[in-house]
Amino acid sequence: MPFVSSLTPELTNKKTGDLIKAADWNTLATEVANLSNSMLGRDGGGVEGDLHVQGALAVDGATMLRQGLTVDGATTLRQELTVAGLARLQGELSVSSNGAIGGSLHVQGEVRVDGAVRAPVFLATSRMIQRMYPSKPLIYEDIFEAFNKGVIAKLGNPQLEADWNVRHTAANPYRLRPLLQLGSPNDSDGNGAVVTVPEGCDTLWLRLHGGGGTVGLKAYYLDGAGEALGHWSGGRRPYQVCPDGSLPDNTGAAESYDHQWLAIPVGRAGKVALISQQSEGYVWYSGVAFSRNPWAHAAQSARGYAVGFNGSRGVSWHSAQYFGDQAGSIAPSKAGVFSFSAQWGSQGSGQGQFIYPAAVASDPNGNVYVTEFEGHRIQKFDSKGAYLSQLGQGKGAGNAQFTNPQGIALDSSGNIYVADYSNNRVQKFNSSGAYLSQWGTLGTASGQFYGPRGIAVDPRRGIVYVTDYHNHRIQLFTEAGSHLATVDIAGMGVYVNNVRQSLKYPAGIALDSQGNVYVAIAENRRVLKFAPTANKSLGVLFNFGGPGSGNGQFADVYEVAVDRNDNVYVVDRGNNRIQVFDSEGNYLTQWGGAKGSEPGQLNSPAGIAFDSADNIYVADWYNHRIQKFSRGGPVLQVPVIPNGRDKLLYLVNAPQLKDETAYDNGLQLTGIRVNGQPVERFLATYDNPFARYWNSRPGCNYNAALVPAEMIPSGARFLSVEIDLSKQADDIKFREVGTHDLDVPLTE
């Protein structure tokens, strides 16, 4: 039964300073005792109605509140407190034991949690909200003031509406804000906006009309080394603060995301290009600001990944049904799916630079060998892309010289074989790179070549296979260079729509675990599979492919590789992609396809090879680089601020999405790797102490991991984060991925 007070009006109406009679005191003491016994007793009883505490509340014993709780002062829970309804705490919350809230929990003060607090919705208003805005920033509330001072300017020739510079001025604002239009749905590099970040500032703030829902921006420096700053888009934030720093500015706005602040950790002063990428409309700026990063974290919204910065087609984006957020979606791992992991190289003749990298090979130690078609050399790297050494003495026809080297392969002893294309020969080196021997001259006789292209070694049979490109044949040799057999593919032909086609121009070649041989036929856009014969020759089994851009078709088949499961990887050069097939030639999957120079994108890929750890390396011809891809799910390039501090790496789960019936996204991550190294993972959700850093939102979780400072390279702009989804049944959805310094104090 609810407690009914017996206090008289004389006693109830006492105020500070009034005298209290002894009889009144006794009545008050009895009242307090009765209240303790009936309402807050430790005998399993509870409070039937709402409890409103005007001062502080301390709970030393287990307590059940069957409806709501409102506390104006500080709340300290030393034992379990259960509230069936809504709990509103105006002061601080300190939890030593557990708290279970049946309804929403609203905390306006600081949250200190040693035990656990659980609630369907946890809403906090703490100092972190103020910290999300920059301290002592340089702010241009009127975008035209910044434009007139040259702080923000037009870059190149972005697509603009005719009245772009007068449409929403101070005289004709949009929802009380002037707007400057500098971009279209998709602008090319060099066409957009340029912002000059002043000295002493490391964070650029942009106020965008449409916020995260409609705008995606590619950012990079125009000066210095031209550092890439990734793709950025603020999420729509109708209310509450989220880790990526995007904040609503609701002044005069009927829709709270009309003017959305977005923070980009640029890291230094200089000129930053902002290029519209896959935006849903024209790009309008309504404000710009600069600051020192006050909370030392960096994040990208889900949409930031969707515009292709990570190059993974496994990451998509869509609008969430609730709160208007943009959500990313990562699909579980599938056999044969690889995602961007790392890259190295640029155009040039220096160490670690390339002039048209043509082919790739790897040794048992994970070292990577790259042939340069116009660089006329072979470079050796470790698995992380660090330069080790060089094979070759420059362009020429002498021993250890090359002219347009192409294919490269290793035998079981570590000896290196190179198809010296324009010298019409094969050169052999030992594992240290010392020249051993060579064979072949220009011609059509056995053992001669007219443009050797691909090369592969079968260590069990001691056979070296060489594709003789312009002679339209495959030649077989011993490891010492003695000719064994010739397979004339021009005489085989294939039938397409009952019409025989001659097979011409064999290019890449690879072997599976059974010794079967796969050859890329450039002219016919097909792959031929051969089986070894008893007389050390080859017998054709079948072919697959054909010209086109659909699944299983090729625009310019160039090179092949086979993984440990005998899946076949084909470099579809003309379509800028890698396609994957099973051992019977059935299409499985692909990646790439978007021509470009961003991580994961390809521009006329050439060579391909696996290492012993099942990573795959691709020679990216026109980008003059090597890209490394890893199996197991997307490797996200997460922004980071390197300052010598340990980081909290977080992935924020999205709320409920369209056509879904539950908030729970069923996260079943089995591990996280940062820059190739495993890190300690833990959950930081609304019932975890780390939640005090952020304002949580219904249905969202923070999947977090610890990244020690020593794992973050000096000057690194991004961390390569691989999420193992091998046990994930469904796609996971996320709003942001980012980092936060763990030792940043809550006070300025």
N, C-alpha and C positions, 0 to 999 in steps of 0.2 A: 504494500500500500504506500502511496506517496506520503511524505511527512507533512503534517498540518501543524503550523506554528500556534503556540499558546501565548505568545508574548502580548502584553497589553499595549494599547496605543501610546501610553506614557513612556514606556520603555522603548518601543519601536521608533518613536520620534525623537529620541535623544540625539543631540549633536555634540561635536567636539567641545569640550569645556564644561558641559552640563554635569551637575552632581548626580551620582547614582546611589540610591538608598541600598542598604544591605539586603532588604527583601528583593529589590529589583536585581541586585547582583546574583542572588541565589536563583532567581527565576531565569536569568540569562545563562548561568552555569548549567541549570537543568536543561534548558533549551539546547545548548551545545552538546550535552551528553546524549540527549534524545536524537539530535541530528546525526551524531556519529553512529549511534546504534542502528538507526532505521535507514539512513541514506548511504553512509560510507562505511558501514561496518564490514568486518573481515570474515563474516560468516556466510558468504555467498550471496548476500543480498545485493541489491543494486538500486540505482536511481531510475524511477519510472518516468519522470518528465525531463525537460531540458534543465541542464545545470549551467548557470551563469555565474562565473566567479569574477568579481570586479578587481580583485588583487591578484596575488600569485597563487598558483596551485601546485602543491607537492603531493605526489602519490607514493606512499611507502608500502602499501599492500595492494594485492590484486583488487581491481575495481571494475565493475561493469556499469556503464551508462547506457540505459536502454533507448535513449533518444539522443539529443544533441548536446554539445559542449561548447561553451564560449568562455574564454579566459582573456581578461584584459591585461593581466600581468604576465610574468614569466611562468612557464610550465616545466616542472621537473618530474620525470617519471623514473622512480627508482625500482618499481615493480611493474607488473603488467597492468596496462590500462586498456580496456575495451570499450569503444564507443560505437553504438549501433547506428547512430545517425551522423549528421554533419558536425565536424569539429572546427571551430574558428578560434585560432590562437593569435591574439593581437601582439603578444610579446615574443620572447625567445622560447624555443623548445629544446629541452635537454633530455635525452633518453638514455638511461643506464641499462634498462631491461628492454622489454618488448612493448609495442603498442599496436593494437589492431583496430582499424577504423572501418566501420561498415559503409559509411558514406564518404564524401570528399573531405580531405584534410587541408585547411587553408592556414598557412603560417606566414605572418607578416614580419616576424623577427628572424633572428638567425637560428639555424637548425644545427644542433650538435647531437650526433648519434653514436653511441657506443654499442647499443643493442640493435634493435631493428624497429622500424615503423612501417606498417603496411596499410595501404589505402588504395581503392580503385583509382582515385585521382589525387595527386599530391601537387598543391599549388603553393609556391613560396614567393614572398616578396622580400628580398634581402639586399644587402649591399652589392651583391654581384650584378644586379640589374643596373645600378648606377655605374658600376665598373665597366659595363659593356660599352658605354659611350666613352670617347677618348677624353683624357685629362688635358685641359688647356689646349684644345685644338685650334687650328686655324680654319675657320668655317666661312664658306661663301654660301649664305642662304639664298641669295639671288644669283642664279646661274649666269645671268648676263653681266653681272659685275665681274665674275671670274673670267668670262669670255672677253670682256673689254680690256682686262688686265693681262690677257694672254696666258692665264693659268690653265684654261682649257681652250682648245682650238680645233678647227677642222684639220684632219690629216688626209692628204691626197684628195680623192674625189669620191667620197661615199655617196650612195644614192640618197637624194634628199627630195622631199616634197617641195613644190614650187614656193610655198610661203613659209618655209622652215624657220626663217629668222624673225618672223613677225607674228606668227600664229598665236603663241602664248607668251607674250611679253608681260611686263608688270602691269600694263594697261588692260591686258586681256588674259589673265592667268587661268590655269586649269586647277580647280579646287584650291584656290588661293596661292598657287605656286606658278611662277614663270617657268616655261619649258624651252629647252634648246634641243633641237633635233639634229643628231649627228650619227646616222646609220640606218641601214635598211635590214630586212630579214637576213640577208647573207651578203656581206661585203668581203672583198679579197684583202689580203695583207696589204698594208700601206694605205688603206682607205677606211677612215673612221674618225676617231677623236684622238687627240694627244693631250696628256695632262702633264704639267711640270711639277714634280714633287720637290718641295723646297728642302734645303739643307736642314738636318736635325730631325727629319721625319722619316718614319719607316712604314707608315700605314696610310693607304689611300682610301678615303671614304667617298662613295658615290651615292647620291640620292637619285633613284631611277623611278620614272613613272612605269607602273606595271610590275615593278619589282621582279621577283623570281618567276612569276607566272609566264612572262612573255619575253624576257630578255636573257640572252646568253652572250657573254663577252669573252673574247680571246685577248689576253694581256701579255705584252712583252716589252722589254726595254728597247728604245731606239738608239741609245748610246751605250758606251762601254762595250761589254761582250754581247750585248743584245740578249740578255737572259730571258728565257721563257718564264712567264708567270702563270701559265695555265689558263683554263677556261673557268669563268665565274658566273654565278647566278644566285641571287638571294632567294631564299624560299619566301613564299607568301606568309606573312605573320600577322593575322588579324589581331592577336593579342599574345602576350608572353614573349620572353626572350629565349632564343635557342643558341646553341654553341657556335654556329657559324658567324655570329655577330650581326646578322641581318635584322634590322629593326624597323617596325612600322613608324611612320610619321603621319599621324592621323589628323593633322590640322585641317579642319574644314572638309575632310574626306568622308563621303558616305560609305565608300569601300575602303577599308583600312590599308589596303596594299597599294593604293594609288601612288604614294610617294614612299619609297622603301630605301632605307640606308643599307648599303652593302660595303663591308670592309674587305680590302685586299691587302695582305701583308707584303708590300713590295720590297721591303728590306733596306732600301737606300734611296737617296735623292736622285733625281734624273728625270728624263722624259719617257713616259709610259704610253704605249699605243694601246688603244681600246678598239677592238674590231668586232662588229656584230657577227655572231655565228649562230645560225639556226634559230634566230629570234622569230617570234610570231608576228612581228609588226615592226614599225619604225622605232628607233631607239631615241628616247627622250630623257635628257638629264635635267633635274631640277635643283641640284645642289652638289657641291664638292667640298671636301674637307681633308685636312692632313693632321697627323698626330704621331706621337710615339705610341707604340702598342702598349696599352695600359694593363693588359692581362696576359700578354705573351702566349697567345695561342693562334692557331691558323686552321682554317677549315674550308672545305668546298661543299656546296650544296649538291644534292643528287643530280640536278640538271647540269652542273659543271662537268660531271663525268659523262653525261649523255652526249655532249656535243663532240665527242671523239678525242678528247685529250688523252685518254688512256688507250685508245685504239681498239678496245675490246668490243666486238659486236655482241658479247654476252651481257653488256650493261645497257639497259634501256630506261626510259623515263616516262612518267605519266602523271597526271594530276590525281591527287588523293581526293577521296570523296569528302573527307572531313578536314576542316580548317584551311582548305585551299592550298595545301602544301604541294610542292613538287617532290615526287618520290622516285628514287632509282630502283631498279630491279636487277638482281644478280641471279642468274640461273645456276643450278647445281652443275658439278663437273660431269662431262661426258667423255667417253673414250675418244681420243684423238683431238680433243679441244685444247688449244694452247693459247695463252694470253701473254701480252707483252711483259717482259721482266727487266730488260736493260738494253742499252745501246752504247756504241762507241764509234768514233770515226768522223771525219769531215773531209772535204775535198782538199787534196794537197799531196805533196811528196814527202812530208816529214814522217817521223815515227808515229804510228797510230793513225795516220791519214791514208786516204785511198784515192786512186783514180780508176774508177769503175771496178769495184770488187766483183769477181766472177764466180768463184767457187770456194767452198768451205769444207774443212775436215777437222776431226778431233782425235786426239790420242787417248790412251787409257787414263792418263793423269788429268784429263779435262782441258788440256791446252788446245787452242784453236788455231788452225792454219788458214790463211786467206790468200788466194791468188788475185793479183791485180792485172786486169787486161791491158790497161794503158800505163800502169805503173811498172810493169815488167819485172815483178818481184813477188816473193811470198813472204808474208809477215806472220810471226808467231806471237800469240797472246795467251795469258792465263784465262780461266773461265770467267773472270770479272772484267776482261777487256784490257788489262794492263799489258803494255808492250813488253815482249821478252827478247826477241831477236828477229833476224831477217835472213832469208835464203835468196841467193842470187847476187850476181855481180853487175847488175844493170842490163840494159837492152843490148842484145847481140846474139850471135850464133855460136859462141864459144862454150866450153864447159861451164856449167853453173850460170850461164846467161840465159835470158828468156826474151822472147818476142811474143807478146800477147798470150801469156799462160792462161789455161782454162781449168780443166778438171784436176783434182788432187785426191790422193787416197793413201792409206797406210796399210802395211802388212802386219803380221803378228809380231814381228821383231822390231816394229817401230820405224822401218824404212819408209821413205816418202817417195811417191811416184807422182810426177807432174806431166800433164799433157801440154807440151810446148807448142801451142796451136800454129803459129805462123812459121815456126822452124820445122814443123812436120816431124816431130820426134817425141819420145818419152824420155825424161831424165829421172834418175834415181839417186836419192840421197840417204844417208844413214840418219838415225834418230837425233844426232847432234847437228844435222844440217850440212854435213860434209858431202861433197859430190862423190858418187860411186861409179855410175855408168850411164849409158844412154843407148837407145836404138831407134831406128827409123830415119827415112829420108823421103823427099817428095816423090810420089809415084803411085802406080796402081797395082804393083806386084805385091805378093804376100810379104808382110813386114814393113811395107812402105805406107805412107799416109798422105792424105790431102786434107789437112785440117783436123787433127785429133781433138776431140771435144771433151768427152766424158771418160772417166777412168774409175775402175772398181777392182778390188782384190778379194778373191775367195781364199782365205788362209788355210782352209781344210784341204783344198785341192791344189793349192799353190798356183792358181791361175790369175793372171792379170787381164781384165777385159778393157778394151779401148774402143770407143765409138769413133769411126773414121768418117767424119761428117760429110765431106764433099764426095767421097767414094761410096756413100750410102751402104755402109757395111759395119759389122762388128768384128774385130780381130781379137784372138785369144793368144796369150803369151805365157811362158813360164816367168817366174819372178826374176830370172836372169836375163829375160828378153828374147828367148828363143820362141819362134813362131809355132803355134800349135794348130790353129784352125781359123777359118774365115766364114762368117755368116753373112750372106748377101741378102739384105732386107729388100732391096729394090726388086728382086725376083720373086718375093713372096706376095706382096700386095694384099689389100683388104677389099671387101665388097661393101659398098654403101649404096643402099637402094638398088641392089642387083647390078651395080656398076663397079667394075674393078678399078681400084686406085693403086698406083705404084707407091711404095713406101720410100720416102726420101728424107734425108738429113737427120740421122740419129744424133741425139744430143746427150742429155744426162743419162746415167746408168747407175743402178743400185742392186744389191742382193738382199734376199730375206734370210731367215734362219735356216731354211732348207736348201739354200744354194740356188733358188730360183732367181732369175735375172729380169729386172724391169728396165725398159729402155724408153725414153721420151723421144717420139718421132715428131720433129718440128713441122715439117711440111704438112703432115696429115692431122696434126693436133690430136694425136693419140698416144697411148702408152701400150707397148707390147710386153707380154709376159712370156719368158722362155724357161724351159726346164733343162738342167744340164744332162748331157747324154754320156753314155759309156765311153765314147771315143773322144772325150774332152771337147765336145762341141755343144751346140744349143739346139733345142727343138722348140718351136713356137707353140704356145698353149692357147692364148686368146689375146684380144686387144680390147681396150675400152677408151671412151672419150669421143671426140669429134669437135668440129669448130662451133663456137658460140659463146654465150655468156651465162647460160643457165647452169644449174647444178650438174656436175659431171661433164661439162663442156669446157673447152679451152680456147683462148684467143691466141696464145703462143706458148705451147708447152716447152719447158726449158730444162728442168732438172727434176730428179726424183730422189727420195730417201725412204727408208723403211725402218719402222720402230721395232722394239723388242716383241711386240705382239703381231708383227707382220702386217700392220696397217701401212698403206702406201701414201706418201705425201708428195704431191705434184706441184711444182712451181708453175702457176698459170700466169706467166709474165705479162701478157697483154691485158689481163683483167686485174692485175695488181693484187693477187691473192694466192693463198695456199689452199689447195683442196685435198681432202683426206678420203681414202677408199679402203675397203677391206681387201683381203688377199684374193677375193674373187672379182674385184673391180667394181664392187657396189659402192655408190657414193655414201659417205658418212656425214661429213661436215666441212666447214671451211672457216678461214678468218682472213682479215684484210678486205680488199675490194674497194676501199676508198683511197684513191690516189692522193698522196700527200706526204708531208715530211714530219708530221707529228709522231710521237711514240706509238708504235703499233701499225701505223700506216705504211704503205709500200709504194715505191715508184720504180716499176720494171724490175722486180726481184729476179735474181739469177741463181746463185748457189744455195744449197740447203744441206744441213748435216745435223746428226744427233751427237751428244756426248754420252759418256758412261752413266751420267745421272739422269738421263732422259730429257735433258733440255735440248732445245732445237735452235740452231743458228741460221739466219738468213742473210745472204749477201744482197743488200739493198742498192742496186746498181746506180741509179741516177741520184740517190741521196748520199752516195759515197760513204756508206756506213754499214756496220754489222748490227743486226738486231737479235736479241736473245729472247726466246719465248719459253715459258714454263708450263707444264701440265698442271691442271688442278683447279682452275678458276681464274677469274680476272685478277691481275696484279694492278692495283690502283696506285696512281701517283698522288700521294697525299701531301699537301703543302706542310711545310715545317719552318719554324723560326729557330735556327741553330744558335744557341747561346750558352752551351755548356751545361744545360739543366736536363734532368730526367723528364721524360714526357709521358703523359697519359694519351694513348692512341685510342680514339673512340669511333664507333660506328653507331649512329643514332637510328634505331628502327623507326620505320614509318608508322603512322596511325592506320586505322582501317582504310582499305582501298575499295574502289568500286568492285562490285560483284563478289565481295568477300563478306563473310558472316561473322568474323571474329577479329579482335584486335591482335591476337597472338599470331605472329608470323612464323612461329615454330623454328626459332634459331637452333641449329644443331651444328655449330662450328666445331671442327675437330682440331683446329690449330690456326695460328696466325704467324706468318713469317715476315720480318721486316728486313729489307735488303738481303734477302736470302737466309736470314738467321731466325730461328724460332724465338719467340718472346713469351713471357709469362702473361697468361690471359685470365681475366676475371670479369664478373658482371658488375656494372655500376648502374643500378636501376633506381627507381624512386625510393626504395627502402635501403639504400646504401649511402654511407657518408659522403661519397663523391657527388651525390645529387645536390648537395648544398651549393655547388658551383653554378648550377643551372636551374632554370625553371622547367620542371618536367611538364610533360603534356600527356593527356590520357592515352593509354595504349602504347606508349613509347618506352623503349628500353635503351640503355647505353651499354653496348657490348664493348668492353675496354680491355686494353693490354698495356703493360709497362714497357717502355722503350728506354733503356739506359742511355745516358748522354754519350757514352763511348761508342754506341752503335750509330750515331748520327755523324756523317762526315762533315768536316769543317766546310762551311759555305754552301752546304746542300740546300737546294730549294724545295726538294720533294723527297719523300721516302717511298720506296717501292714496297707496297704492302700486299701480300698474297693471302687470301682468305680460303682456307681449305673447306670446301663444301661437299666432300666426298660422301658424307652421311646425310646430306640435306635432301629431303624429299621434295620440297617445293622451292620456288624462288624466294629469296629474301628481299625485303623492301627496305630502303633506307632514305633518310632525308639529308644527312650530312656525314662526312667522314673528315676527321681532323685530329689535331694534337693540342694538348694543353700542358703548360708547365706545372709540375706537381708542387713546386715549392714557392709559388707566387702567393704572397699574403692577401687576405681578403680586404685589408685596408690599404688606402693609397699611401 
